[in-house]
Amino acid sequence: MSVIGDAIPISLFGESHGKMIGITLHNLPAGISLDESKIKHALERRRPTSSLSTKRSEPDPYEIISGYFEGKTTGTPLTIVIPNKDTRSKDYNKDVLRPSHSDFTAHKKYRSHHDYRGGGHFSGRITASLVILGAICMQLLEKRNIIIGSHISSIKDIEDMKFTLDNLSDKKLKTLLNSDFPVVDKTVIPEFQDMILNAKENKDSVGGTIETAILNMPIGIGGPYFNTLESLLAKHIYSIPAIKGVAFGKGFDITRLYGSEANDPFTVENNVIKTKTNNSGGIQGGISNGMPIVFTSAVKPTASIGKPQETVNYKTKESLTYTLDGRHDPAIVHRVIHVINAMTAYAIVEALTKEEGYSWMI
C-alpha cells in the first residue's frame, strides 16, 4: 500500500504518465496556515534544471482540492494534486524488463495489470508529492525551531566533508536548504558535476550518499526496541525510490573503533548535559539525546541508462539486448536530497505528534 503514518497518515496516488499524481494528509488539525510560497520553492528545488538531470520538464502547478479553506486547514483530509504534462509514453515497452527497475516484480505482483509507462506508480516522479509533504512539515517544525538539512556527501568515489559538531549550525543547514548543489566544501562541486557529466556522456549513471542533520530536536523522543527513532527515520527514508542504505552517526565505520573511541563521553555546558562527541548520531537507546541527529543515506546509480543491457521479454521469455531510449537522469543524488529532507521532516512530525499530541502544531 502507498500509505504510511500513524499520527498524520498519508496516502500517495497516481502514476508517472497518468493524468496526475497527488497526496492526501489525514488528521492534520484545523486552523493551520500554509505558506504556499514555500511549497512552490520546494518543488522548484526538486525539479530538473540543468544538464545534470533529465530533460523531462514538469512545471508542477499543484492544486489543493480539499481540506483547505480561506487560507487554513479545515481538519478534514488535505488533498493536493499535480498534473502530469511532459510525458513520452512511446519510450516504454511493457514486456521488456528494464534491469534494476520494478518491471519484473510489478508484472508478478499485479498480474501484468500495472501501468508500466515511466515506471508507473513506482516512478521517482511520485516523489514530487512527498516534497509538498515536506514543505508542510518543515513549516510545522519551524514552530519548534527544529531545522533539517542535508548535503551531498559523495558521488561515486568522490567525497565532500562530513558534518561535525564544529561545522553544524542552524545557519549552515539553512544555507544548504537554499543551495542549488548543497555541499559543505564548495571546492568539490566541479568534481561532483564532472563525474555526473562524464557518466552522462558515456550513457551511464552514478550514485552517491547524502548526509542529513536534524538540529534542536528535544530530548526524549523515541523509545526502545520497536519504537526507536532510528527505525522510524529509516522506514521513511527507505520508502524513497533508489535508497539502498541508511546509517546513523558513525554508521558502519563505528565497527573499526574500540569502545573507548566509539563511546560519546558526557559533559556539562551552561548547566546542560551534552556529549563531547556524536558517534551515536544524536540517538541512544532509540531515543533522542539532544545532540544533532545525523544519518547517511545511500543512493544507487540511476537504473535508466543508455548502454546496451541484457534482459528478457516477460511474455515470450526470450533473451535480448536492450538499449533504453528516453530522457533520464545520469544521477539523482542532487535531486533526491530534497525528498530525503522532506521525508525526514515528516518522520519527525510523526514522532513528535505521537509523543506530544497535536496541539503544538496550531
C-alpha positions as CSV (number, residue, x, y, z in Angstrom):
1,M,0.0,0.0,0.0
2,S,1.1,3.5,-0.7
3,V,0.1,4.6,2.8
4,I,2.3,5.4,5.8
5,G,2.0,7.1,9.2
6,D,0.1,6.8,12.5
7,A,-0.5,10.3,13.8
8,I,-0.7,12.0,10.4
9,P,-1.3,9.2,7.9
10,I,-0.6,10.0,4.3
11,S,-1.5,8.2,1.0
12,L,0.1,8.7,-2.4
13,F,-1.7,8.2,-5.7
14,G,-1.1,8.5,-9.4
15,E,1.4,7.2,-12.0
16,S,4.3,8.8,-13.8
17,H,2.4,9.1,-17.1
18,G,-1.1,9.2,-15.8
19,K,-3.3,12.3,-15.6
20,M,-2.0,13.4,-12.3
21,I,-0.2,12.5,-9.1
22,G,-1.1,13.5,-5.6
23,I,-1.1,13.1,-1.8
24,T,-3.7,13.1,1.0
25,L,-2.8,14.0,4.6
26,H,-5.2,12.8,7.3
27,N,-5.6,14.1,10.9
28,L,-3.9,17.4,10.2
29,P,-5.5,19.8,12.8
30,A,-7.8,22.6,11.6
31,G,-6.6,26.2,11.6
32,I,-3.0,25.7,10.2
33,S,-2.0,28.4,7.7
34,L,0.2,27.2,4.9
35,D,2.9,29.4,3.2
36,E,2.4,28.3,-0.3
37,S,5.5,30.1,-1.5
38,K,7.5,27.6,0.5
39,I,5.7,24.7,-1.2
40,K,6.4,26.2,-4.6
41,H,10.1,26.8,-3.7
42,A,10.5,23.2,-2.5
43,L,9.1,21.9,-5.8
44,E,11.4,24.2,-7.7
45,R,14.4,22.7,-5.8
46,R,13.5,19.2,-6.8
47,R,12.7,20.0,-10.5
48,P,15.4,19.2,-13.1
49,T,17.1,22.5,-14.1
50,S,20.4,21.7,-15.8
51,S,22.4,19.2,-18.0
52,L,23.0,17.2,-14.8
53,S,19.4,15.9,-14.9
54,T,16.7,14.6,-17.1
55,K,15.2,16.7,-19.9
56,R,11.7,15.9,-18.8
57,S,10.3,19.3,-17.7
58,E,7.4,19.4,-15.3
59,P,6.2,22.9,-14.0
60,D,4.4,21.1,-11.2
61,P,1.5,23.6,-10.8
62,Y,-0.1,21.9,-7.8
63,E,-3.7,22.4,-6.6
64,I,-5.1,21.9,-3.2
65,I,-8.5,20.3,-3.8
66,S,-9.8,19.5,-0.3
67,G,-9.1,20.3,3.4
68,Y,-8.1,23.9,2.9
69,F,-10.5,26.9,3.1
70,E,-9.9,30.6,3.4
71,G,-6.2,30.1,4.0
72,K,-6.3,27.5,6.7
73,T,-6.6,23.7,7.1
74,T,-10.2,22.6,7.8
75,G,-9.3,19.4,9.8
76,T,-10.7,17.2,7.0
77,P,-8.3,15.3,4.6
78,L,-5.9,17.7,2.9
79,T,-5.6,16.5,-0.7
80,I,-3.1,18.1,-3.2
81,V,-2.7,17.1,-6.9
82,I,-0.1,17.8,-9.5
83,P,-1.0,17.3,-13.2
84,N,1.5,15.4,-15.5
85,K,2.2,17.4,-18.6
86,D,5.5,16.4,-20.2
87,T,5.1,12.6,-20.9
88,R,6.5,10.4,-23.7
89,S,4.9,7.0,-23.2
90,K,6.2,5.7,-26.5
91,D,9.6,5.2,-25.0
92,Y,8.4,2.2,-22.9
93,N,7.6,-1.5,-23.8
94,K,5.5,-3.3,-21.2
95,D,7.1,-6.7,-21.7
96,V,10.8,-5.8,-22.0
97,L,12.1,-5.9,-18.4
98,R,14.4,-2.9,-17.7
99,P,17.3,-4.1,-15.4
100,S,17.0,-2.9,-11.8
101,H,13.6,-1.4,-12.3
102,S,10.3,-2.6,-10.8
103,D,9.1,-4.0,-14.1
104,F,9.5,-7.7,-13.3
105,T,8.2,-7.5,-9.7
106,A,5.2,-5.3,-10.8
107,H,4.3,-7.8,-13.5
108,K,4.2,-10.6,-10.9
109,K,2.5,-8.7,-8.1
110,Y,-0.2,-7.0,-10.2
111,R,-0.6,-9.9,-12.7
112,S,0.5,-7.6,-15.6
113,H,-2.2,-5.0,-14.9
114,H,0.2,-2.3,-13.8
115,D,0.8,1.0,-15.6
116,Y,4.3,0.4,-16.9
117,R,4.8,3.8,-18.6
118,G,7.7,5.6,-17.0
119,G,7.7,3.2,-14.1
120,G,4.0,4.0,-13.3
121,H,3.4,4.3,-9.5
122,F,7.0,3.2,-8.8
123,S,8.5,6.2,-10.6
124,G,10.6,8.8,-8.9
125,R,8.1,11.3,-10.4
126,I,5.7,10.4,-7.5
127,T,8.2,12.0,-5.1
128,A,7.1,15.4,-6.1
129,S,4.1,14.8,-3.8
130,L,6.5,13.9,-1.0
131,V,8.3,17.3,-1.5
132,I,5.0,19.0,-0.9
133,L,4.5,17.0,2.3
134,G,8.0,18.0,3.4
135,A,7.3,21.7,2.8
136,I,4.2,21.5,5.0
137,C,6.1,19.5,7.7
138,M,9.0,21.9,7.6
139,Q,6.6,24.8,8.3
140,L,5.2,22.9,11.3
141,L,8.7,22.2,12.7
142,E,9.6,25.9,12.5
143,K,7.3,26.4,15.4
144,R,9.7,24.2,17.4
145,N,12.9,25.7,15.9
146,I,13.7,22.2,14.5
147,I,15.8,22.5,11.4
148,I,16.6,19.8,8.9
149,G,19.2,20.0,6.2
150,S,21.4,17.7,4.0
151,H,24.5,17.8,1.8
152,I,25.8,15.6,-0.9
153,S,28.3,13.5,1.0
154,S,29.7,11.7,-2.0
155,I,29.1,11.0,-5.7
156,K,30.7,7.6,-6.7
157,D,34.1,7.7,-5.1
158,I,34.5,11.5,-4.7
159,E,33.7,12.7,-1.2
160,D,32.6,16.0,0.5
161,M,33.5,16.9,4.1
162,K,31.4,15.3,6.7
163,F,29.1,17.1,9.2
164,T,30.9,17.7,12.5
165,L,30.0,19.4,15.8
166,D,32.2,22.3,14.7
167,N,30.6,22.9,11.3
168,L,26.9,22.1,12.1
169,S,24.7,25.1,12.9
170,D,21.2,26.5,12.1
171,K,22.8,28.9,9.6
172,K,24.7,26.1,7.8
173,L,21.6,23.9,7.4
174,K,19.5,26.9,6.1
175,T,22.2,27.6,3.6
176,L,22.2,24.0,2.4
177,L,18.5,24.1,2.1
178,N,18.7,27.0,-0.3
179,S,21.6,25.8,-2.3
180,D,21.3,24.5,-5.9
181,F,24.0,21.9,-5.2
182,P,24.3,21.5,-1.4
183,V,27.8,20.6,-0.2
184,V,29.9,21.5,2.9
185,D,33.1,22.2,0.9
186,K,32.2,24.1,-2.2
187,T,35.5,23.3,-3.9
188,V,34.3,19.7,-4.5
189,I,31.3,20.9,-6.7
190,P,33.3,20.9,-10.0
191,E,34.5,17.3,-9.3
192,F,31.0,16.1,-8.5
193,Q,29.5,17.7,-11.6
194,D,32.2,16.4,-13.9
195,M,31.6,12.9,-12.6
196,I,27.9,13.2,-13.4
197,L,28.5,14.7,-16.9
198,N,31.1,12.0,-17.7
199,A,28.6,9.3,-16.8
200,K,26.0,11.1,-19.0
201,E,28.4,11.3,-21.9
202,N,29.1,7.5,-21.6
203,K,25.4,6.8,-21.4
204,D,25.8,5.6,-17.8
205,S,24.9,6.8,-14.3
206,V,26.4,7.3,-10.9
207,G,25.1,7.1,-7.3
208,G,26.3,8.6,-4.1
209,T,25.5,9.3,-0.4
210,I,23.6,12.1,1.3
211,E,24.3,13.1,4.9
212,T,21.3,14.6,6.8
213,A,21.3,16.5,10.1
214,I,18.4,17.5,12.5
215,L,19.1,20.3,14.9
216,N,17.3,21.4,18.1
217,M,15.5,18.1,18.5
218,P,14.1,17.8,22.0
219,I,15.5,15.1,24.3
220,G,13.4,12.0,24.9
221,I,11.7,11.4,21.5
222,G,11.6,7.7,20.5
223,G,11.7,4.5,22.6
224,P,13.3,1.1,22.9
225,Y,13.3,-1.8,20.6
226,F,10.3,-1.5,18.2
227,N,9.7,2.3,18.6
228,T,13.3,3.6,18.2
229,L,13.8,6.9,16.5
230,E,16.3,5.2,14.2
231,S,13.7,2.7,13.0
232,L,11.1,5.4,12.4
233,L,13.5,7.5,10.3
234,A,14.9,4.5,8.4
235,K,11.4,3.4,7.5
236,H,10.6,6.7,6.0
237,I,13.9,7.1,4.2
238,Y,13.8,3.6,2.8
239,S,10.4,4.4,1.3
240,I,12.1,6.7,-1.2
241,P,13.0,5.0,-4.5
242,A,16.7,4.4,-5.1
243,I,17.7,4.4,-1.3
244,K,19.8,1.3,-0.6
245,G,21.2,2.1,2.9
246,V,20.7,4.2,6.0
247,A,23.3,4.6,8.7
248,F,23.3,6.7,11.9
249,G,26.2,8.6,13.3
250,K,29.5,6.9,12.5
251,G,27.4,4.1,10.9
252,F,29.5,1.1,9.7
253,D,32.7,3.0,10.4
254,I,32.0,2.6,14.1
255,T,32.9,-1.1,13.8
256,R,36.5,0.0,13.2
257,L,36.8,1.7,16.6
258,Y,37.4,0.4,20.1
259,G,34.6,1.0,22.6
260,S,36.8,3.7,24.2
261,E,36.8,5.5,20.9
262,A,33.2,4.9,19.9
263,N,31.6,5.9,23.2
264,D,30.3,9.5,23.5
265,P,31.6,11.0,26.8
266,F,29.2,13.2,28.7
267,T,30.0,16.8,29.8
268,V,28.1,19.8,31.1
269,E,27.9,23.1,29.2
270,N,26.0,26.1,30.7
271,N,24.2,23.6,33.0
272,V,23.1,21.4,30.1
273,I,24.3,17.8,29.8
274,K,25.8,17.1,26.4
275,T,28.2,14.6,24.8
276,K,31.7,15.6,23.7
277,T,31.4,13.6,20.5
278,N,28.5,12.4,18.5
279,N,29.3,9.0,17.2
280,S,25.8,7.8,18.1
281,G,24.3,10.4,15.8
282,G,22.1,12.0,18.4
283,I,20.2,8.9,19.4
284,Q,20.9,6.5,22.2
285,G,18.7,3.6,23.3
286,G,16.5,4.6,20.4
287,I,15.8,8.0,22.0
288,S,16.9,11.5,21.0
289,N,19.6,12.8,23.4
290,G,19.6,16.4,22.4
291,M,22.7,16.3,20.2
292,P,22.4,16.7,16.4
293,I,20.7,13.7,14.8
294,V,22.9,12.7,11.9
295,F,22.5,9.9,9.4
296,T,23.7,9.0,5.9
297,S,21.6,7.6,3.0
298,A,23.0,5.6,0.1
299,V,21.5,6.4,-3.3
300,K,22.1,3.8,-6.0
301,P,23.1,4.8,-9.6
302,T,20.1,5.6,-11.7
303,A,18.7,2.4,-13.2
304,S,17.8,4.0,-16.5
305,I,20.9,4.2,-18.7
306,G,21.6,4.3,-22.4
307,K,24.1,1.4,-22.6
308,P,23.1,-1.9,-24.1
309,Q,22.0,-4.3,-21.4
310,E,21.0,-8.0,-21.2
311,T,17.4,-8.6,-20.3
312,V,14.4,-10.8,-21.3
313,N,10.9,-10.3,-22.8
314,Y,8.4,-11.1,-20.0
315,K,5.8,-12.6,-22.3
316,T,7.9,-14.7,-24.6
317,K,10.7,-15.4,-22.1
318,E,13.3,-14.7,-24.9
319,S,16.7,-13.2,-24.0
320,L,17.6,-9.9,-25.8
321,T,19.9,-7.0,-25.6
322,Y,18.0,-3.8,-24.8
323,T,19.1,-0.2,-25.2
324,L,16.9,2.2,-23.2
325,D,15.7,5.3,-25.0
326,G,14.1,8.3,-23.3
327,R,15.0,11.2,-21.0
328,H,16.8,10.0,-17.9
329,D,19.0,11.3,-15.0
330,P,22.7,10.4,-15.1
331,A,22.5,10.9,-11.3
332,I,19.6,11.6,-8.9
333,V,21.7,12.3,-5.8
334,H,21.3,16.1,-6.2
335,R,17.6,15.8,-6.7
336,V,16.6,13.1,-4.2
337,I,18.3,15.1,-1.4
338,H,15.2,17.3,-1.3
339,V,13.0,14.2,-1.0
340,I,15.2,13.0,1.9
341,N,14.8,16.3,3.7
342,A,11.0,16.0,3.1
343,M,10.6,12.5,4.5
344,T,12.9,13.3,7.4
345,A,10.7,16.3,8.3
346,Y,7.6,14.1,8.0
347,A,9.1,11.4,10.2
348,I,10.0,14.0,12.9
349,V,6.4,15.4,12.8
350,E,5.1,11.8,13.3
351,A,7.5,11.2,16.2
352,L,6.6,14.5,18.0
353,T,2.9,14.1,17.5
354,K,2.9,10.5,18.8
355,E,4.7,11.7,21.9
356,E,3.0,15.0,22.5
357,G,-0.3,15.1,20.6
358,Y,-1.4,17.7,18.0
359,S,-1.7,21.0,20.0
360,W,1.9,22.1,19.2
361,M,1.0,22.5,15.5
362,I,-1.5,25.3,16.0
